[in-house]
């Protein structure tokens, strides 16, 4: 099967004749004030890579996917599961889950969603390297009738319900996928995919026939502005309404601008340096440890991010339950780094390439370049466009890379994707003990018994230093001062509640 929804193949005019049933931009809410605008423009430094939920591994694609597609269930801020495409469910025992689907839910192409689509989608997810981690222990997925689906697991599976809330288990239209119809990016969500222009913009339009509460935003334009300063200037000039992650160097200026406002969030996003452990010298744990000791994380945070972030001591963020707060394995220590590198057999250092995709990460690499040079380690920095960067990693050409991981609540998905030997991790990391801990935790339903396993996992992965986790970001969003959203409403679907309402 061709790579569905690959944005390399979707051209700018592909959806000019889109057959989705409801693409309208008129104000939806009766009585909305005349000074309210619902056609919102947001900006990012990166383009999306794919609109295939089962292939997407980057935050930027998932951000858009979450508004187009839905899952069987959702999860609230209180951690409790709530109905989405399934109106209710039963857990017969530790291995059997039965989901009763909502009736009358339609895809954007007009076809009704049934159990056939759910079974097809979840089985398809098990066949993709990115999404299969969400369904590792699933034995069977079957339709009991037109609106009932049964999932059976091999063993008790502690995070199945949580995984069913992620974009990796999104429900697709079976006929659209089987027809390999690239023009039919057809979900059930509150927004319809309307236009894509590579490296310029993606446009979503409100689904006025959505089964649930309709989006407030009528049109959401996601503009790609790679240059940090240009993105901030576009916000200041009123060309865009919202930037989710303001460049640190611009924060003070934006805060002083009376036409704008900011909002700070301690994120679960960790920027890290990862190593290809299948290649020398990075197949030697001592080499990776030496470089970890030589990484001045606080200097990076202060110099590049203006102090907006926390130096990482674990591969899990502080926001994740079960974070191991007893770890402090790698204080910045150049002398210890030098001794460790000498013990590894590289007293004079070596040459290495760091591949990355963003200006701030290039600046991280430049600071590392300065410090690692003191060990005789010479860094070549290779900056690429984001999709090319991901393709480069897939080809295993890399020595090391800088990217980030953001998963604030799903232990198993984070652990399996990044550190299990069969999870497709980009470091080619293989530690049989780590694999066993991940699998044991997955099968342990009692959190009090599972938590120590995740703490031990963090210790082992940090000891092996397959990642050098550098900064857990504090994000500063910046926006038009008149931008509003319903703060009381729990919104798992991105930007759908945004409006611009003048005072």
C-alpha positions in Angstrom: 0.0 0.0 0.0 1.3 3.4 -0.8 2.2 5.8 2.0 -1.2 7.3 2.6 -1.5 11.0 2.9 2.2 11.6 2.3 2.5 15.3 2.0 5.2 14.9 -0.6 2.5 13.6 -2.9 -0.2 16.0 -1.9 0.1 19.1 -4.1 -1.2 22.5 -3.2 -4.3 22.2 -5.4 -5.2 18.7 -4.5 -8.3 19.5 -2.6 -9.6 22.3 -4.8 -12.6 20.0 -5.6 -12.9 18.5 -2.2 -16.0 16.4 -1.8 -16.3 16.8 2.0 -19.9 17.5 2.8 -19.6 20.7 4.8 -16.9 23.3 4.2 -18.4 26.6 5.3 -17.0 29.7 6.9 -20.1 31.6 8.0 -20.3 32.3 11.8 -21.8 29.3 13.5 -22.9 30.8 16.8 -26.2 32.7 16.7 -25.8 36.1 18.4 -22.0 36.2 18.3 -20.9 39.9 18.7 -20.1 41.7 15.5 -16.6 42.5 16.7 -15.8 38.8 16.9 -13.6 37.2 14.3 -13.4 33.4 14.0 -10.9 33.0 11.1 -7.8 32.4 13.1 -4.2 32.4 11.8 -1.5 30.6 13.9 2.2 30.2 13.0 4.9 27.6 13.5 8.5 27.3 12.5 7.9 23.9 10.9 5.7 22.4 8.3 3.7 19.2 8.9 5.2 16.0 7.6 2.2 13.7 7.2 -1.5 13.6 7.8 -1.5 9.8 8.4 -2.2 9.3 12.1 -0.5 6.0 12.1 2.8 7.4 10.6 3.0 10.7 12.4 5.7 11.0 15.0 6.2 14.7 15.0 4.4 17.2 17.2 3.6 19.5 14.2 1.7 16.8 12.3 -0.1 15.5 15.3 -1.2 19.0 16.2 -3.2 19.1 12.9 -4.2 15.4 13.0 -5.9 15.9 16.4 -8.4 18.3 14.9 -9.2 16.1 11.9 -9.4 12.6 13.4 -10.8 11.1 16.6 -10.3 8.0 18.7 -12.6 5.6 20.5 -12.1 7.4 23.9 -10.6 10.6 25.2 -9.0 11.5 28.5 -9.8 14.4 30.7 -7.6 16.7 32.7 -8.5 14.7 35.8 -7.1 11.6 34.1 -10.5 9.9 33.7 -11.6 8.4 30.4 -14.5 9.9 28.5 -16.6 8.8 25.5 -15.5 9.9 22.1 -16.4 7.7 19.1 -17.3 5.0 21.6 -20.3 6.0 23.7 -19.6 3.4 26.4 -17.4 0.4 27.0 -17.1 -2.7 29.2 -13.9 -4.3 30.5 -15.0 -7.9 30.9 -11.7 -8.9 32.6 -8.0 -7.9 32.4 -7.7 -8.8 28.8 -11.1 -8.2 27.1 -12.5 -4.7 26.2 -15.8 -4.2 24.4 -16.6 -0.8 22.9 -20.1 0.3 21.8 -19.8 3.0 19.1 -21.9 6.1 18.7 -24.4 5.8 15.8 -24.8 8.4 13.1 -21.2 9.6 13.2 -20.0 10.4 9.7 -16.6 10.9 8.1 -15.9 14.1 6.3 -16.6 12.3 3.0 -20.2 11.5 4.2 -19.7 7.8 5.0 -21.0 6.6 8.3 -18.4 5.3 10.7 -19.0 1.7 11.8 -17.2 -1.1 13.5 -15.6 -2.1 10.2 -13.7 1.2 10.1 -12.6 0.8 13.7 -11.3 -2.7 13.2 -9.6 -1.8 10.0 -7.9 1.3 11.6 -6.6 -0.4 14.7 -5.3 -3.4 12.8 -3.6 -1.0 10.4 -2.1 0.8 13.4 -0.5 -2.5 14.5 1.3 -2.7 11.1 3.0 0.8 11.2 6.3 1.1 13.1 5.3 4.4 14.7 1.8 3.5 15.9 2.3 -0.2 16.7 3.8 0.7 20.1 0.3 1.8 21.2 -1.1 -1.7 20.6 1.8 -3.9 21.6 0.0 -6.6 23.6 -3.2 -6.7 21.4 -4.1 -10.2 20.3 -7.2 -9.6 18.3 -9.6 -6.8 17.2 -13.0 -7.9 16.0 -16.4 -6.5 15.1 -19.2 -8.1 17.1 -21.8 -6.3 15.1 -22.1 -3.0 13.1 -21.5 -0.8 16.2 -19.6 -3.0 18.6 -15.9 -3.8 18.7 -14.0 -6.2 21.0 -10.3 -5.9 21.7 -8.5 -8.8 23.3 -5.0 -8.6 24.7 -2.4 -11.4 25.2 -1.8 -10.4 28.8 -3.1 -7.7 31.1 -2.2 -4.4 29.4 -1.9 -1.5 31.8 -1.9 1.3 29.3 -4.3 0.1 26.6 -7.0 2.5 27.5 -4.5 5.4 27.6 -3.1 4.4 24.3 -6.5 4.4 22.7 -6.7 8.1 23.4 -3.7 9.0 21.3 -3.5 10.0 17.6 -1.8 6.7 16.9 -5.1 4.9 17.4 -7.1 7.4 15.3 -10.1 6.0 13.3 -9.8 6.3 9.5 -12.4 5.7 6.8 -11.7 2.2 5.5 -12.9 2.8 2.0 -10.9 6.0 1.6 -7.7 4.2 2.7 -8.3 1.1 0.6 -8.9 3.3 -2.5 -5.6 5.0 -1.7 -7.5 8.3 -2.3 -4.9 10.9 -1.3 -7.5 13.6 -1.9 -9.7 12.2 0.8 -8.1 13.0 4.2 -11.3 12.0 5.9 -11.7 11.9 9.6 -14.7 12.4 11.9 -13.3 15.4 13.8 -14.5 19.0 14.2 -12.2 20.4 11.5 -12.0 19.5 7.8 -8.7 19.4 5.9 -9.2 22.0 3.2 -5.8 23.1 1.7 -2.1 22.3 1.9 0.7 24.4 0.3 4.1 22.8 1.1 6.2 24.9 3.4 3.6 27.7 3.4 0.3 26.8 5.0 -2.3 24.3 6.0 -6.0 25.4 6.2 -8.7 23.6 8.2 -12.4 24.5 8.0 -15.1 23.9 10.6 -17.1 20.7 10.2 -20.6 22.1 10.5 -22.0 18.5 10.5 -19.8 17.4 13.4 -21.5 14.9 15.7 -20.5 16.8 18.9 -20.1 20.4 19.9 -19.1 22.4 16.9 -15.9 24.3 16.8 -16.0 28.0 17.4 -13.2 28.8 14.9 -14.5 28.9 11.4 -11.2 28.7 9.5 -7.8 27.8 11.0 -4.8 28.7 8.9 -1.5 27.2 10.1 1.2 29.3 8.6 4.8 28.1 8.3 7.4 30.8 9.1 10.8 29.1 9.7 12.7 32.2 10.8 12.1 33.0 14.5 12.4 36.7 14.2 10.1 36.8 11.2 7.5 34.8 13.1 7.5 37.3 15.9 7.4 40.3 13.6 4.4 38.7 11.8 2.6 38.5 15.2 3.5 42.1 16.0 2.2 43.3 12.7 -1.1 41.5 13.1 -0.5 39.0 10.2 -1.0 36.1 12.6 -2.9 35.7 15.8 -1.0 33.2 17.8 2.5 31.6 18.2 2.6 28.6 20.5 6.3 28.8 21.3 7.8 32.3 21.2 11.6 32.5 20.6 13.2 33.2 24.0 15.1 36.2 22.7 11.8 37.9 21.8 9.8 37.2 25.0 10.8 40.4 26.9 9.9 42.5 23.9 6.6 40.9 23.3 5.6 41.2 27.0 6.1 44.9 26.7 3.8 45.2 23.7 0.3 46.4 24.7 -1.2 44.8 21.6 -0.1 41.3 22.6 -0.2 39.0 25.6 1.7 35.9 26.7 1.0 32.6 28.5 3.6 30.4 30.2 3.4 26.6 30.4 5.8 24.1 31.9 5.7 21.6 29.1 6.5 17.9 29.0 8.8 18.5 26.0 12.4 17.4 26.4 15.0 18.4 23.9 17.8 15.8 23.8 21.0 14.7 22.0 20.5 11.1 20.8 23.3 8.8 19.7 23.3 6.1 17.0 24.5 3.2 19.3 25.0 0.9 16.3 28.0 3.0 15.2 31.5 3.4 16.7 32.4 5.1 18.9 28.8 5.6 20.1 28.4 1.9 20.7 30.6 2.4 23.8 28.6 3.5 26.8 31.7 5.3 28.2 31.9 7.5 25.2 28.3 8.6 25.6 28.8 9.1 29.3 31.9 11.2 28.7 29.9 13.5 26.4 27.1 13.7 29.0 29.5 14.9 31.6 30.8 17.5 29.1 27.3 18.9 28.5 26.7 22.1 30.3 22.9 22.0 30.3 22.4 25.2 32.4 24.6 27.2 30.1 22.5 26.1 27.2 19.3 27.0 29.0 20.6 30.4 30.0 22.3 31.4 26.7 19.8 30.0 24.2 16.5 29.9 26.1 16.9 32.9 28.4 16.4 30.7 31.4 13.0 29.4 30.2 13.4 25.7 31.0 14.8 23.2 33.4 18.0 21.1 33.1 17.0 17.5 32.7 18.1 14.7 35.0 15.9 12.0 33.5 14.5 11.0 30.2 11.0 11.5 31.6 9.7 15.0 32.3 9.0 16.3 35.8 5.3 16.5 34.8 5.0 12.7 34.3 3.8 10.7 37.3 6.6 8.5 38.5 9.3 10.9 37.6 12.5 9.7 39.3 13.6 12.8 41.3 16.6 11.0 42.9 18.6 10.9 39.7 21.6 13.2 39.3 24.1 11.0 37.4 25.8 13.7 35.2 26.7 16.9 36.8 28.8 19.1 34.4 32.3 17.9 35.0 34.9 18.3 32.2 37.7 16.5 34.2 35.4 13.5 34.7 34.4 13.7 31.0 38.1 13.6 30.0 38.9 10.6 32.2 35.9 8.7 31.1 36.7 9.3 27.4 40.3 8.2 27.9 39.1 5.0 29.6 37.0 4.3 26.6 40.1 4.2 24.3 39.6 7.7 22.8 42.0 9.9 24.7 42.4 12.2 21.7 38.8 12.4 20.8 37.2 11.8 17.4 35.1 13.5 14.7 31.3 13.4 14.8 28.3 14.8 13.0 25.2 16.2 14.7 22.1 16.4 12.5 19.2 18.7 13.5 16.4 20.8 12.0 16.0 24.0 13.9 17.9 27.2 14.6 17.7 26.9 18.4 19.0 23.3 18.1 21.8 24.5 15.9 22.8 26.9 18.7 22.7 24.0 21.1 25.1 22.1 18.9 27.4 25.2 18.6 27.7 25.3 22.4 28.3 21.6 22.5 30.9 22.1 19.8 32.8 24.5 21.9 32.8 22.3 25.0 33.4 19.0 23.3 36.3 20.4 21.4 38.2 20.6 24.8 38.0 16.7 24.7 39.3 16.5 21.1 35.8 15.8 19.9 35.1 17.8 16.7 31.5 18.3 15.7 30.2 19.0 12.2 26.7 20.5 12.4 24.3 19.4 9.6 21.0 21.4 9.7 18.2 20.2 7.5 14.5 20.9 6.7 12.4 18.9 9.2 11.0 16.2 6.9 14.4 15.7 5.3 15.9 15.4 8.8 13.4 12.6 9.7 14.2 10.8 6.4 17.9 11.1 7.2 17.4 9.4 10.5 15.5 6.6 8.9 18.4 5.9 6.6 20.7 5.4 9.7 23.3 7.8 8.3 23.5 9.7 11.6 26.1 9.7 14.3 24.0 11.8 16.6 20.9 14.1 16.4 19.1 16.7 18.4 15.3 16.6 18.6 12.6 16.6 21.2 10.0 14.3 22.7 6.8 15.4 24.2 4.5 12.9 26.0 3.2 14.1 29.3 1.1 11.2 30.5 1.8 8.0 28.7 4.6 6.0 30.3 4.4 3.0 28.1 4.3 4.9 24.8 7.2 7.0 25.8 9.2 4.0 27.0 8.4 1.7 24.1 8.8 4.2 21.3 12.1 5.5 22.6 13.9 2.7 24.5 12.5 -0.7 23.6 14.7 -2.5 21.1 11.6 -3.3 19.0 10.0 0.1 19.3 11.7 1.6 16.4 14.0 3.9 18.5 16.3 6.1 16.5 19.3 5.2 18.7 19.2 1.5 17.9 19.3 1.0 21.6 19.1 -2.6 22.8 19.2 -3.4 26.5 17.4 -6.6 27.3 16.9 -5.6 30.9 15.2 -2.3 29.8 13.0 -4.3 27.4 11.9 -6.6 30.2 11.1 -3.7 32.5 9.0 -2.1 29.8 7.1 -5.3 29.1 6.6 -6.1 32.8 5.3 -2.5 33.5 3.0 -2.9 30.6 1.4 -6.0 32.1 1.3 -4.6 35.7 -2.1 -3.1 36.3 -1.4 -1.8 39.9 0.3 1.6 39.7 2.0 1.2 43.1 3.8 -1.9 41.6 4.3 -0.3 38.2 5.8 3.0 39.4 9.1 1.5 40.8 9.6 -0.2 37.4 9.4 3.1 35.6 11.8 4.7 38.1 14.3 1.9 37.5 13.8 2.3 33.8 14.8 5.9 34.0 17.9 5.0 36.0 19.1 2.4 33.5 18.5 4.5 30.4 20.3 7.5 32.0 23.1 5.2 33.1 23.5 4.0 29.5 23.2 7.7 28.3 21.6 6.8 24.9 20.0 10.3 25.3 21.5 13.3 26.8 18.2 15.0 27.8 19.1 18.7 27.9 16.1 21.0 28.6 12.5 20.5 29.6 11.0 23.5 28.0 8.9 26.2 29.5 6.8 27.4 26.6 5.7 31.0 26.3 2.8 31.4 23.9 2.2 34.8 22.4 -1.0 36.1 20.9 -3.2 39.0 19.9 -4.4 40.6 23.1 -8.0 40.1 21.9 -7.6 36.4 21.3 -10.1 34.4 23.5 -10.9 30.8 24.2 -13.2 29.2 26.7 -11.0 28.5 29.6 -13.7 26.6 31.4 -14.1 24.2 28.5 -11.9 21.2 28.4 -10.6 21.1 24.8 -8.5 18.2 23.6 -8.7 19.4 20.0 -6.1 22.0 19.7 -7.2 25.5 18.6 -10.9 24.9 17.8 -12.2 27.3 20.5 -10.2 30.3 19.5 -11.8 33.6 18.6 -10.7 37.2 18.3 -13.0 39.4 20.2 -12.3 43.1 20.7 -12.8 44.6 24.1 
